[in-house]
Amino acid sequence: MAGIYIHIPFCKSRCVYCDFYSTTSLALGQRYVDALCREMEDRCKMEDGRGEMVETVYLGGGTPSQLTGTLLRQLFDHLYQTFDISPDAEVTIECNPDDVTEAFAEMLKTLPVNRVSMGAQTFQPERLRFLHRRHTAEQVKEAVDRLRQAGIRNISVDLMYGFPNETMAEWERDIQQAIALDVEHLSAYALQYEEGTPLYKMLERGEVSEIDEELERQMYFRLMDALAEAGFEHYEISNWGKPGHHSRHNSSYWNQTPYIGLGAAAHSFDGRNRQWNVPDIRQYMEGMEKGEPCVEHEELTPDNHYNEIVMTALRTSVGLDLTKLAPADADYCLRLAQRFIFDGLLVHEQQHLRLTRNGLFVSDMIMAELMKA
């Protein structure tokens, strides 16, 4: 078992672009953590988790930093009592910058957390308001300083680009402000208009329009160049880390390594099958309290498994190792890949298929073409 993901769905407010499962019902915190502790025990027995070392723990959301220190301590204490967590485990918590007060940073010292991931998104005040983010640009810098004082030596910051009417000069300023934070890891994502989100409804009403695709491509390339100049390694489509600071937890997803997901809407993978909890906090809690978890399962067919390997491995700088596929699948994949190799979007070397610089920007299209229907 490589890692454990724990979904904390609480948010003080919802961002306009977010389609992850979350709730603003913060009063349910104690009941939810109690349910998580019950699920830990059940999953440990089911997976025979004792004796197999857990190498990464990731608290995602939602906004895990919305939990009180008391609840976070309860959660971590129970986790470490239930599973065998490696002394060298990477333990990440997602935080909102404005939640990282001096008191919160001091509280982190009492937890086994050694990595923090923060969503800065942008340093432009008007765009932070547009996204309905609660923090300011100044609070991002303050949060990094407080985390350093608390002994956190592995900090990741999320950025977003491709806003309506955003210029290259504005994006350049965001990149340079992010680099100036001197953090160990950066993630960056183009703004997406996910169906069902407030942002998607704004698009439907004509209140905003998507950015020009060529400008978005140039923004991505500028980010790649700037982060390379700053000493970051581009190890996955949307992720850059300084040497020795790639996200170990997220890398397990891309490497098809088994992991356990705990909490409402959390997904798990055992190497052959996937399962996920109901994306409803009340159903999740009631199910755990009754000893009747609300869970769905999917047994991966050989074709499903092939598709997942293609989709995850091609995201990485290492690329797809064709020797890990069945011979017939490797032949099938390589045959379909020929036109992308010819167009300079893929390279084939040492039994690996890897996206080129131009291929990275159209990766979704390439992956879809290499998959089985």
Phi and psi in degrees as a GROMACS rama.xvg file:
@    title "Ramachandran Plot"
@    xaxis  label "Phi"
@    yaxis  label "Psi"
@TYPE xy
-74.1454  -45.7331  ALA-2
-157.044  172.367  GLY-3
-127.626  126.851  ILE-4
-105.269  133.328  TYR-5
-122.354  118.978  ILE-6
-90.8901  121.651  HIS-7
-109.514  102.921  ILE-8
-83.8115  1.75898  PRO-9
-78.5206  134.322  PHE-10
-135.265  143.404  CYS-11
-70.3381  -35.3733  LYS-12
-152.326  162.13  SER-13
-97.8956  135.587  ARG-14
-78.8879  151.233  CYS-15
-68.0825  -22.4957  VAL-16
-98.5077  -10.1504  TYR-17
-78.9006  131.036  CYS-18
-119.183  12.7254  ASP-19
-74.0582  152.692  PHE-20
-69.66  126.426  TYR-21
-153.867  167.427  SER-22
-146.551  152.193  THR-23
-99.1813  11.7452  THR-24
-81.8407  70.559  SER-25
-64.6211  -22.6103  LEU-26
-66.2922  -13.5157  ALA-27
-86.2765  5.98337  LEU-28
-54.7888  -49.7592  GLY-29
-64.9356  -44.4793  GLN-30
-63.6718  -37.5016  ARG-31
-68.2494  -43.3701  TYR-32
-65.4925  -37.3803  VAL-33
-60.7091  -40.5563  ASP-34
-66.5158  -39.0347  ALA-35
-60.6017  -41.9869  LEU-36
-63.455  -38.7751  CYS-37
-64.7747  -41.9907  ARG-38
-65.4835  -37.2752  GLU-39
-55.2338  -47.5325  MET-40
-62.9934  -45.8235  GLU-41
-63.0848  -44.7339  ASP-42
-69.8847  -35.2959  ARG-43
-62.2233  -41.5109  CYS-44
-67.1605  -43.7254  LYS-45
-65.1895  -41.2192  MET-46
-91.3153  -1.41221  GLU-47
54.3001  48.3773  ASP-48
-66.7432  -25.2634  GLY-49
-68.5985  131.094  ARG-50
100.113  -18.5659  GLY-51
-105.069  120.235  GLU-52
-71.5542  132.995  MET-53
-91.1136  124.892  VAL-54
-97.2066  -22.243  GLU-55
-142.646  147.145  THR-56
-131.114  135.32  VAL-57
-136.909  119.043  TYR-58
-97.7481  109.624  LEU-59
-118.983  178.492  GLY-60
-160.079  -156.775  GLY-61
55.6378  -162.135  GLY-62
-135.901  90.0488  THR-63
-56.6624  -28.1887  PRO-64
-70.378  -2.80859  SER-65
-81.0019  -14.3101  GLN-66
-72.4983  147.063  LEU-67
-71.4237  161.701  THR-68
-59.2245  -37.3766  GLY-69
-62.1021  -43.7566  THR-70
-70.2349  -38.2767  LEU-71
-64.8161  -39.5109  LEU-72
-65.78  -40.5743  ARG-73
-60.3927  -44.8263  GLN-74
-62.5321  -48.9679  LEU-75
-68.6032  -39.2513  PHE-76
-59.4833  -44.4832  ASP-77
-68.954  -38.9847  HIS-78
-59.0869  -47.0604  LEU-79
-73.5228  -26.058  TYR-80
-75.224  -27.5956  GLN-81
-90.7615  -43.932  THR-82
-110.145  160.116  PHE-83
-88.7991  100.433  ASP-84
-94.6722  127.928  ILE-85
-60.3793  140.553  SER-86
-59.9114  -23.93  PRO-87
-100.976  17.7291  ASP-88
-62.828  143.496  ALA-89
-83.0579  119.4  GLU-90
-120.897  108.324  VAL-91
-109.378  141.663  THR-92
-128.768  134.456  ILE-93
-82.0113  139.632  GLU-94
-136.194  150.859  CYS-95
-89.522  138.657  ASN-96
-53.2692  -39.5117  PRO-97
-72.8712  -13.2663  ASP-98
-82.0109  -16.6807  ASP-99
-84.7368  72.613  VAL-100
-79.865  173.442  THR-101
-60.6176  -39.2657  GLU-102
-65.8826  -40.2367  ALA-103
-65.7004  -43.3961  PHE-104
-62.1694  -39.8019  ALA-105
-64.8133  -39.6258  GLU-106
-62.7207  -35.8022  MET-107
-59.1746  -29.0105  LEU-108
-62.3439  -22.9213  LYS-109
-88.9627  -2.87595  THR-110
-110.813  161.397  LEU-111
-80.0527  13.655  PRO-112
-65.9279  130.314  VAL-113
-128.016  5.71675  ASN-114
-146.164  136.543  ARG-115
-126.163  134.147  VAL-116
-115.205  121.53  SER-117
-119.198  140.64  MET-118
-92.6708  97.3087  GLY-119
-81.6939  -44.0111  ALA-120
69.8501  -55.9718  GLN-121
-159.023  160.604  THR-122
-109.196  10.5274  PHE-123
-93.1108  117.029  GLN-124
-53.3663  -42.0083  PRO-125
-67.4445  -31.7603  GLU-126
-78.6077  -32.2301  ARG-127
-62.5155  -40.5645  LEU-128
-66.0775  -40.8611  ARG-129
-59.0216  -39.7421  PHE-130
-78.7387  -9.95234  LEU-131
65.7681  34.3213  HIS-132
-77.552  145.966  ARG-133
-86.5956  -19.6603  ARG-134
-95.5628  168.944  HIS-135
-109.225  167.623  THR-136
-61.844  -37.8121  ALA-137
-63.7873  -34.1546  GLU-138
-68.7338  -24.7092  GLN-139
-65.301  -48.5097  VAL-140
-61.7965  -43.4945  LYS-141
-61.5396  -40.2186  GLU-142
-65.0841  -43.2214  ALA-143
-60.7329  -44.3134  VAL-144
-61.1738  -42.9786  ASP-145
-67.3378  -38.2008  ARG-146
-65.55  -38.3773  LEU-147
-61.5491  -44.0415  ARG-148
-64.3382  -26.4708  GLN-149
-85.0243  0.111963  ALA-150
92.7724  9.6436  GLY-151
-80.7383  118.285  ILE-152
-110.971  12.1512  ARG-153
-140.14  98.1203  ASN-154
-120.385  134.346  ILE-155
-117.127  141.641  SER-156
-125.701  135.194  VAL-157
-93.6794  138.872  ASP-158
-122.209  159.952  LEU-159
-136.862  143.471  MET-160
-140.669  170.308  TYR-161
86.2572  30.4234  GLY-162
-70.2277  155.85  PHE-163
-55.5429  129.072  PRO-164
68.7115  10.3722  ASN-165
-69.4935  140.041  GLU-166
-102.774  163.686  THR-167
-63.4199  -36.3929  MET-168
-63.9675  -39.5087  ALA-169
-66.3137  -41.1861  GLU-170
-65.3719  -39.4129  TRP-171
-59.0551  -40.318  GLU-172
-65.2922  -40.0678  ARG-173
-62.2134  -43.6751  ASP-174
-60.0103  -47.4801  ILE-175
-67.4902  -35.0836  GLN-176
-68.3935  -35.3529  GLN-177
-67.327  -44.0645  ALA-178
-62.0419  -37.1891  ILE-179
-65.4025  -19.4782  ALA-180
-68.0225  -19.1307  LEU-181
57.9002  45.256  ASP-182
-90.8435  169.642  VAL-183
-88.1549  -16.4674  GLU-184
-150.164  143.475  HIS-185
-135.122  139.022  LEU-186
-120.207  143.879  SER-187
-142.369  136.045  ALA-188
-135.445  139.915  TYR-189
-71.6265  140.579  ALA-190
-58.4571  127.108  LEU-191
-112.849  142.949  GLN-192
-102.296  82.2637  TYR-193
-80.182  132.255  GLU-194
-56.2965  135.239  GLU-195
95.9759  -12.4714  GLY-196
-88.2849  157.97  THR-197
-56.8237  -34.7024  PRO-198
-64.2702  -40.127  LEU-199
-64.051  -39.0061  TYR-200
-66.9202  -35.4198  LYS-201
-63.019  -38.8738  MET-202
-65.2838  -44.0843  LEU-203
-61.4209  -36.3765  GLU-204
-80.9959  -3.09873  ARG-205
78.6535  15.5012  GLY-206
-78.7237  -24.4456  GLU-207
-137.271  163.104  VAL-208
-135.593  150.476  SER-209
-70.2631  151.014  GLU-210
-72.4956  154.575  ILE-211
-59.934  134.046  ASP-212
-62.5133  -38.0219  GLU-213
-66.3656  -38.221  GLU-214
-65.7537  -40.9222  LEU-215
-61.6501  -39.9251  GLU-216
-63.3542  -44.4277  ARG-217
-65.5671  -32.876  GLN-218
-64.8254  -41.3064  MET-219
-64.1544  -45.3656  TYR-220
-64.6931  -38.3564  PHE-221
-63.6748  -39.9344  ARG-222
-61.5419  -45.8624  LEU-223
-56.3994  -46.2111  MET-224
-68.5855  -43.3441  ASP-225
-64.6984  -41.1604  ALA-226
-72.6897  -33.3944  LEU-227
-63.2248  -42.3252  ALA-228
-63.0399  -29.7511  GLU-229
-87.7375  2.44232  ALA-230
94.0597  12.9522  GLY-231
-90.041  146.581  PHE-232
-99.7122  128.461  GLU-233
-88.1202  92.2249  HIS-234
-100.82  -8.00589  TYR-235
-154.909  155.258  GLU-236
-42.2253  -46.1657  ILE-237
-112.374  12.8296  SER-238
-133.108  137.086  ASN-239
-131.727  133.918  TRP-240
-135.433  146.835  GLY-241
-68.94  156.824  LYS-242
-49.4011  129.82  PRO-243
82.9213  3.83339  GLY-244
-126.505  28.2871  HIS-245
-66.1603  147.473  HIS-246
-67.9396  110.883  SER-247
-66.8511  -38.054  ARG-248
-66.2525  -52.4039  HIS-249
-64.708  -31.0894  ASN-250
-62.6851  -29.5943  SER-251
-65.5245  -32.0025  SER-252
-64.2755  -44.616  TYR-253
-74.8302  -20.5375  TRP-254
-95.8606  6.30856  ASN-255
62.6285  35.463  GLN-256
-90.1835  138.113  THR-257
-60.8495  147.006  PRO-258
-153.394  159.013  TYR-259
-107.983  135.18  ILE-260
-111.286  128.256  GLY-261
-117.445  140.896  LEU-262
106.308  168.85  GLY-263
-57.8487  130.737  ALA-264
73.1456  2.02089  ALA-265
-75.8175  142.548  ALA-266
-105.468  150.619  HIS-267
-131.032  156.949  SER-268
-145.928  127.505  PHE-269
-107.823  10.429  ASP-270
101.082  -21.2758  GLY-271
-129.938  -33.4039  ARG-272
-129.711  154.863  ASN-273
-116.512  149.3  ARG-274
-144.636  156.807  GLN-275
-148.574  145.91  TRP-276
-81.2283  154.543  ASN-277
-58.9153  135.493  VAL-278
-82.8177  57.6622  PRO-279
-150.778  114.763  ASP-280
-62.8734  -38.2166  ILE-281
-71.8873  -42.0721  ARG-282
-62.9336  -39.9013  GLN-283
-60.9773  -49.3213  TYR-284
-65.3774  -43.8849  MET-285
-62.7928  -40.1487  GLU-286
-63.4174  -43.9695  GLY-287
-66.1578  -38.7487  MET-288
-67.2029  -31.1971  GLU-289
-89.0147  -5.23501  LYS-290
73.2478  23.2653  GLY-291
-128.103  76.8709  GLU-292
-57.3881  137.888  PRO-293
-89.432  91.6524  CYS-294
-129.248  142.796  VAL-295
-115.644  150.649  GLU-296
-125.649  151.916  HIS-297
-140.374  121.662  GLU-298
-90.5595  121.487  GLU-299
-73.2064  127.842  LEU-300
-76.2772  165.292  THR-301
-54.1646  -39.2437  PRO-302
-68.5787  -40.3705  ASP-303
-59.9284  -43.4144  ASN-304
-64.4465  -42.362  HIS-305
-58.169  -47.3938  TYR-306
-59.6776  -41.5702  ASN-307
-66.7272  -39.8585  GLU-308
-62.1708  -45.567  ILE-309
-60.6076  -47.0113  VAL-310
-65.8288  -37.9152  MET-311
-85.9872  -44.9134  THR-312
-65.7845  -38.548  ALA-313
-68.7053  -15.1072  LEU-314
-69.9517  -21.6887  ARG-315
-94.7122  160.651  THR-316
-68.7656  -24.4935  SER-317
-70.6387  -38.0766  VAL-318
87.8726  -168.427  GLY-319
-91.0748  117.728  LEU-320
-82.4159  105.947  ASP-321
-65.3111  -22.3492  LEU-322
-71.5253  -14.2777  THR-323
-86.8005  -4.83772  LYS-324
-96.6804  155.837  LEU-325
-59.4329  145.973  ALA-326
-50.7782  -41.9957  PRO-327
-66.0419  -37.7023  ALA-328
-68.8774  -39.7023  ASP-329
-62.7933  -41.4873  ALA-330
-63.958  -43.7558  ASP-331
-60.0725  -47.6681  TYR-332
-63.8143  -44.782  CYS-333
-67.0601  -34.6783  LEU-334
-64.0208  -45.205  ARG-335
-69.092  -26.5452  LEU-336
-76.8011  -14.7626  ALA-337
-57.0569  -41.1358  GLN-338
-68.7666  -30.5788  ARG-339
-76.8279  -31.2379  PHE-340
-65.533  -44.6647  ILE-341
-61.5995  -37.2719  PHE-342
-82.3279  -1.03915  ASP-343
78.3698  21.7825  GLY-344
-99.1249  -21.3772  LEU-345
-131.384  152.397  LEU-346
-122.422  146.948  VAL-347
-120.913  111.444  HIS-348
-150.714  140.198  GLU-349
49.506  46.959  GLN-350
62.8918  22.3149  GLN-351
-122.645  143.233  HIS-352
-104.898  129.947  LEU-353
-137.998  140.235  ARG-354
-70.9442  138.571  LEU-355
-83.6717  178.381  THR-356
-55.2353  -47.8865  ARG-357
-69.9945  -31.5987  ASN-358
-68.8585  -30.2537  GLY-359
-58.2846  -39.7621  LEU-360
-70.3177  -26.9643  PHE-361
-112.902  31.7073  VAL-362
-60.0136  -39.6251  SER-363
-59.6504  -42.656  ASP-364
-64.1896  -43.4793  MET-365
-64.4123  -47.225  ILE-366
-59.3078  -43.3797  MET-367
-61.1298  -37.3855  ALA-368
-72.0571  -24.0976  GLU-369
-88.5778  -10.0555  LEU-370
-84.1871  164.343  MET-371
-94.7732  142.573  LYS-372
